[in-house]
Amino acid sequence: MSEAKLKILVVEDEPDQRNLIVSMLAANDYQVTSAESVEAAIVLIKQDEPDLVFSDWKLGQLTGMDLLNYVRRELPDMGFIIATAYGTITHAVDAMHAGADDYLAKPYQRQTLLLAIDKVAKSIALKKQNRRLASELSQQQELVGLVGKSAMMQKVYQRVQRVSATDATVLIGGESGTGKELAARALYQLSNRKHKPFIAINCGAIPESLAEAELFGAEKGAYTGANSLKIGKLEAADGGTVFLDEIGELPLLQQTNLLRFLQEGVISRLGQNGELKLDVRVIAATHRDLQLEVAEGRFREDLYYRLNVVPIHMPALRERPEDVGQLVEHFLKIHCRQYGMPTAKLSSQTLKCLLDHPWPGNVRELANRIERFVLLGDEQEMVNELTLAPQMLDTNGFILPETGIEWDLFEKDCLQQAMTKHEGNRTKAAKFLGMSYKAFLYRLEKYQLV
C-alpha cells in the first residue's frame, strides 16, 4: 500500500488541532478527510471507507474508544491509531486491548505521527495479504475437494483414503463431468507426494504428431523445429504425480511407450540413445469403456491391466440425487466468493427443479448453471432452462422384445434421428439426447456418422 494512496480519516473535536493535523498529513501526500465527532466519523466511514483512522480519545459525549469498537466490529482490517492525553496511560492500554494498532501520547511530534502511520500502513497491507492468501488457499482446497454424502461417494472416499498414501496406479472411470480430476487431485493431496509436482495431461488434446515429444520429451534436433531440449510431461513430474486424463484417446504408439514406463520406470526422449529413470506416480482417467476399446483393438490390453491396478468409479450425478442439495450450497459459496458477490439463495421451486433434473452433464453442468446464476442473478432463466431440458425417458412401461434387439443399430438410429431433427447441429442434438457433447461426438465417430 503506497503512502500516496493511503486514505486517512482524522477525528478531532478541536478545530485548530484538527486543521493542523489534516494540513500536516496532506503535505505528506496522504488523502485526508476529517470529522469532529464519532457520529460524523461513522457517516464518513460508511460513505467512503478510509484505510486508517487517527482519532483523539475525547470527542464530546462519545470517545475514540466508542469509534474503535465500531470499526473493529464492522471493518476489522481498517487501521486505527488513537491519541490520548498525557498521563492517561490506562486509556492507551484499554485501546490496545480493544484492537487499536497504535497510540500516541499528547503532545506528540510531527515525525512521531508520521512514523506511527507508516508502521500501521505496513501492518494493514500485511493483514490484507494474509487474508487474501488464506481465502485463496481455502477456495483451492474446496475446489479440489469432493462433495457428497451418498453411499456411492462414501465408497469413492474410502478408496481414495485407502490408496492415496501408496504409489499404486489408479484408473478413474465415469462419465464426463463427474469429477474424475477432482478425485485424482484428492489422491495427490493426501499422498506423500503432495509437495512435488502434479501435472495433468489431457491425452485427447495432444496432436498425434506431437504426442511422443509432449509426454516423453525430445532432444535438440530430434525433429524439425526442435531447436532446444524439450522436457516431457513425465520427466517434469519426476518425484510427483502425473494425471493422464482421457487415457483412451492416447495413440497406440504412445500406449506402447507408456506401458514400458509403467513396467520399468524408464523413458527415452525422442532422439535420445540412453534412458532416464523416473519416479512418477500415474493416475489415469477415462469416460470410455476401456474393455470395449481393448476388444475392438483401439487400446492395448496389457496397458489396460497395468493402469487398472486400483479402479475408482465416479458415479453420475443422476445416480446420487441426494447430493444435489449439498453441491448447490457448495457451488453457491464458491462462486459468490470468487466473484465478490453477496451470498445468494435459491427458492424452493428452483431447488426442486434442480433436484428433478437428470443432469446429463453431471457435476460440471450443475457448477456451470450455479456460476451463471451467481453472475446474472436470473433465477427464472435457470428454471426455464431446466424445465425445457430433455427429461429422463420413463422406461417402466418399455419391455424388450422376446427376440432381442440389435443395440448398435438402435443406438445409431437414435443418433441419426437426433441429427436430422436438429439439421446437423451437434450441440443441439447432444442436448436433445441428454448426452454430454464429448460423449455424443464419440458415438458419432463410433458409428462413422461424422
N, C-alpha and C positions, 0 to 999 in steps of 0.2 A: 504494500500500500504506500504510494508516494505521498510525501507531505503536501505537495501542490494540490492534491485532490482530496485531502483529508477534510471532512466536514465536522466542524466543532460547534456545539451549542453552549453558549455561556449563560449561566443562570446566576444573576446577582441583582439584589433589590436596591442597591445604592447606585444611582445613575452615573455619577462621576467615575466610580470604580469600574462599573460595567463598561462604560465607553473606553476607559483606559485599556482594559484587558482586550476588548474587541479590536482596538487600533493596533495593539501590540501583536496580536495573532495574525491579523490581516496583513501586517507588514512582513510577516514571515510566510506568506503565500498559502495560508490556510483559508478555507471557505468558512466564514463565521456568521452565525445568527445569534440572537440574544433574546433573553426573556427575563422579566423582573419577578416572576413568581413560579411556584410549582405548577399551578393550573395553566399558566401561559406556556410553560415549557412542554407540558404534556400535549397541548394543542399543536405546537410546532413539531414535536416528535411524530405525531400521527400524520401530519401533512407531508413531512419530508424527513425521513429518519437520518439523523446525523451518525457519524462514525463514533463520536466521542462527546460526552457531556462533561463540562467543567462547571461545577456548582458550588456556591457558597453553602455553608451549613445553615445559617439563619436567614430565612426567607419569609418573614411575616408570620402568619398563623401556622403554615406548614414549614417543614425543614428540608434540607438537602437529603436527609435520611428517608423522608417520605418519597422523594423523587427517585432515590436509589432503589428503594423497594419496588416501585412501579417498573423501572427499567429492567431490573433483574427478573421480574415476573413475566414481563411481556417480550423483552428483547435481550436475551441472555448474552448475546455476542457483543453488545454495544459497550464501548469503553466508558469508564466513569472515574473521574477524579474529583475529590471533594476538598474544599478549603475550610479549615477550622481556625477559630481564634486562638491566639497564643495562650497557652496554659490549659487548653481543653483537650488534653491527650486522650481522655476517655472517649470523646466523640470520634476521634480518629480510629481508635481501636474498634469501636462499635461499627463504624463504617466499613472497615476492612473485613470484619467478621460477616457483614451483610453482603459482601461481594464487590466493594469498591476496588478498582485496580491500583489506585494510589491516593495519597492525600498530601496536602501542603499546609503547613502551619503559617498563619499570618504573623508578621508581614513576610512575604517571600520575594526573592529577587526574580527579575525577568528571566535570567538564564535557568534558574531552578524550575520555573514553569515550563519553559521550552524543553528542558531535558525530561521532565515528567511526561509531557505529551508525546515526545519521541519514543520513550520507553513503552508507553501504553499502546501507541500505534503499532509498534512491532509485535506486541502481545496479541493485539486484535487480529493482525494478519496471520499469525501462527495458529490462533484458535480456529479461525475460519478455514485455514488449510487442513487442519486436523479433522474438523467436522466433515469437510468435503471428502477427504480420503477415507474416513470411516464410512461415509454414506456410499461411496463407490464400492468399497470392499463388501459392504452388506448387500448391495444390489447385485454384485457379481456372484456372491455366494448363493443368493436366491435364484438368480437366473440359471445357474448350473445345478440347482437343487431339484430333485424330482418331487413332484407334488401328487398326493393322492393317498387315501386310506383304504381303498378297496382291497379285497383279498388278492386280486391279481397283482396289484402294485406291491403289496406286502411280500409276495413271492420274489418280485424283482429286487426289492430292498435286501431281502435275505441273501440272495445270490451275490449281489454287489458287495455286501458286507463280508461274505464268506471268502470271496476270491480276490478282493481288492489288494490285500497285502501280499499276494503271490505274484509270480511272473507268468502265470498261466495265460495262454492265448484265449481270447474271448470273442465269440461271434454273436453279435446282437442282431436279431431279426425283428421284423414288424413293418407295418405299412408306413408310407411316407407321412411325416408329421407326427409320429408317435413319441418322439423324444429320444431317438437312438443315440444322438450325440450327447445329450444330457446324461444318459446312462454311462457313456464312455468317459465323460469328464468326472462323473462321480467316482468311477473306478480309479481314475487317475488321482483325484484329490484325496482319496482315502488310502492311497498306496505310499510306499516308502520313496517313490519317485516323484512326489508332488513338487519338489524343489528343482526338478530337472525339466527339460523341455517337454511340452505336449504339442505335437504337430498333427494337425488334421489335414487329410488329403481327400478330396472328392475325386475318386477314380473315374467317374463318368465325365468329369470336366477337363481331363487331360487329353489333348490330341494324341492319337496313337503314335504319330511320328516322334513325339517328344516324351512319351511315357517313360522310356528307359532312362533318359537323362534326368527327368524330374525326380524319379524315385531313387535311382542308384548313382546319379552324378555322371560327370564326363570330364575327361582330361582335355587340356588345351589342344585344339586341333583335331579332336575326335570326329567332328563333323563340320560342315560348312557353317561358319558363323560362330563356332566355339573359339572365341578369342582369348579366353581365360579359363582357368579351372572352375568347374561348376560342382558345388557340393549338393548332393542329392538329399531328398527329404529324410530318408532313413539315416543317413550319416549325420544330418543336422539334429536328429532326435537321439543321438548316442547318449546313453545313460538315462534316458527318459522313456516316453511313450509315444507311439505313432498310432493314429486313428485312421484306418482305411475305410472311409465311407463309400457306400455303393461299390463294394468289392466285386460284385457280379459284373460290373462294367469293365473290369480290367482286361486288356487284351491277352490272348493266350500266351504270347511270348513272355510278357511280363509276369504272368502267372507262374511260369517255369522258374524265372529268376527269383520271384518271391518265395516259392517253395524251397529253393536252395538256401535262401537266407534263413527261413524258419527251421530248416533241418540242421544247418551247420553254423549259423550265426555269422556268416561272412558275405560280403558283396564285392563286386568288381565294378569300378566305374567304367563307363563306356570308353574304350580305348586304353584301358589300363591292363598291364600284364599281370600284376600281382593281385593280392586280395586284402581286404580290410576286415578286421574282426570288430564287430559292433555288439553293444549291449543295449538292446531295444526291446521293450515290451510291445506286442502287437495286439491291438483291438480292432476288429473289423465289424462292418455293419452292412446290411443289405435289405432292400424291400422285396427282392426276388426270392423265389423258391430255388435255392441252390441245388437241391437234389434233382429237381426237374432240369435245371441248367446242365447238370452233370449227365443226366440221361440223354439229353439232346446234343451233347458234345460241345457245349459252349463254356464249360467250366471243368477244370481238372479235378478228378475225383480225389487224388492224393492230397491236393491243396485243400479241398473241402474238409477232409478229416483233420488236417493239420490246424486249420482255423477253428474248427468246431470242437475244440477241447472242452470249453465250457459255454454252452449256448444260453443266451438270455433272450427271452421273447418279450417285446414291448407290446402290451395289449392295445388294440384300437380303442378310441375314446367311447365309441358306442357300446363296447363290451364292459365299460365301467362307468355307467351314468352317475353312480353315487359320488364320483369325484368331481363332477362338473361344477357344483357349487363352490367347492374349495378352490378349484382352478380359477373360477371367475374372480373370487376375492383376491387371489394371488396376483393375477394379471392387472386388476384394477389398481392394486397397491403399487406394483412395479411401474406401470405406465404413468400413473399420476405423479409419482416421484420423478420419473425420467423426464417428464415434460414440465415439471414445476407446477402442476395443476392441483387445485384443491381436491380432497378426497371425493371421489364420485360414487354414486349409488345407483342401483337399478331397481325398477319397480318389480313387484311380484309377478305382474303379467309378463314382463320381459324375461325374468328368471325362468318362468315356466316354459317360454319359447326356447330358451337356451337348453333346458333340461330335455325337451321333447325333440330337439334337432338331432339328426343321425350323425352329424359331424364326419362327412366323408374325408375332409382334410385333417381330421384328428386335432390334437392339441395345438398344432401350428395354426389351424384355421380359427380356433377359439381365441388364441392370443391375438391374431390379426384383427378379429372383429372387436375385441375389447380395446385394443390400441386405437382403432378408428373411432370408437365411441368416446374415448377419453379426449381425443383431439377435436372432434366435431361436436360432441355433446348431443348428437341427434339419436335419441333412443328409438324414436319411431322408425327411422330408417333401418335400424338393425332388426326391429320386429318385422317390418315389411319384407326384408330380405330373407329372414328365417322362415316366414310364413309361406313365401313363394318358392323357397328352395325345394328341390326334389325330396319327397318323403320316402321313408322305407317301405318297400313293397310288402304288403301283407301276404305272406305265403301260407297262412294257416289253412286256406281252402285249396291250395295247389297240391296236387298229387302227381308224382311222376308216373308216366305210363308203364304198364307192365313190361312192355318191350324195351324200356330204357330209352335214353336219348343219346345223340352224338353231341357231347358237350362242346367240342371245339366249333362245330358248325353252328350251334345255338349261340355261343358267345360271339362268333364272328358276325352272325346275322344281327345281333343286338348292336354291335359296333357300327355296322353298315347303316342300320336304320337311324341311329343317333346322328351319324354324319350327314345322311341325306336330309333328315328333318331340320338340321341347322346349317344346311347349304355348305358343308365342308368346314365350318368354324369349329376347330378342335376344342377351343376353350369352352364354348357353349355346350358342345356335345359331351365333354367330360363332366361338366356340371350337371347336365341333364341325367347322366347315368350315376351321379353321386360318387364319382371317382376323382382322385387327385389327377392333376394334369400329367404328372410324370408317369403314373401308373397307366393312364389312358394311352399315352404315346408308346409305352412298352407293349401294350396289347395290339395297337395298330401295327407296330413293327413285327410282332409275333405272327400276325395273320397277313402280313405283306399288304396292308391297306394304306400305307403311307405314299 
